[in-house]
Amino acid sequence: MSKAISFVLCTLSGSAWAEQVVVIGEIHDNPHHHEEQARIVADLDPEALVFEMLTPAQAARVTPRLMEDEDDLAALLNWEDTGWPDFSMYFPIFAAAPDALVYGAGVPRDVARAAMKNGVAAAFGGDAARYGLDRPLADDDQRQREKMQMTAHCDALPEAMLPGMVAAQRLRDAELARAVMLAMTATGGPVTVITGNGHARRDQGIPVYLDRVAPELELRVIGQTENGSALEGRFDEVRSAPAVDRPDPCAAFR
């Protein structure tokens, strides 16, 4: 990153945010998590928001007027067809920083499939080596991540699929980090990232790639759990909220 970019200490609403990048994890269907994200965003007043849920093309269509109009923004983003939880959960995050630039890091399905088939470096593009994507994970790390993918999919995946699933996850993590870098270069920060807990974790997710390409960045990572349960991975802070009723996620596999 250019050293010409200057970063400042943000002190807002009585809370001091020394970090240039704040990553806030979530369980996607928990509305309490999104309420907490909106509160943090309002306090931080970031110059840019990075969403896992938006592709770069979607994010490029967002305007300041739309940041304050829930129905129009949802229609513009074609949110109902994205598969994400109801937009009413996410809109308060946009509205909490109506002047922020919006960046998307969502990976289209065809690109994710390309990563699974041809490898993460080829799917990521020209600066894959800078992000360390041109090298395989250590054997123990690869095995751990494959086990996590199997567990996350209710032990129903063919084992042959697991390396590709790990590659797709690495691609999503790196794309989120790349979007952060674009946002920092454009605005100087602070930048807030809205993403799932798995992408937020310090030991595997976005921070791994940011530490590689911009080790000077001041970064804070907040995970969110339910009913005080343990959260897998490393975070600077873990916040808890009440759990929500949801159907058994493994029912479809059975």
Secondary structure, DSSP 8 states (H G I E B T S, - for coil): --TT-----EEETTEEE--SEEEE---TT-HHHHHHHHHHHHHH--SEEEETTS-HHHHHT--TTGGG-HHHHHHHHTGGGT--S-HHHHHHHHHTSTTSEEEE----HHHHHHHHHH-HHHHH-TTTTTTTTTS---HHHHHHHHHHHHHHTTT-S-GGGHHHHHHHHHHHHHHHHHHHHHHHHHH---EEEE--HHHH-TTTSHHHHHHHH-TT--EEEEEEEETT---SS--SEEEEE-------TTTTT-
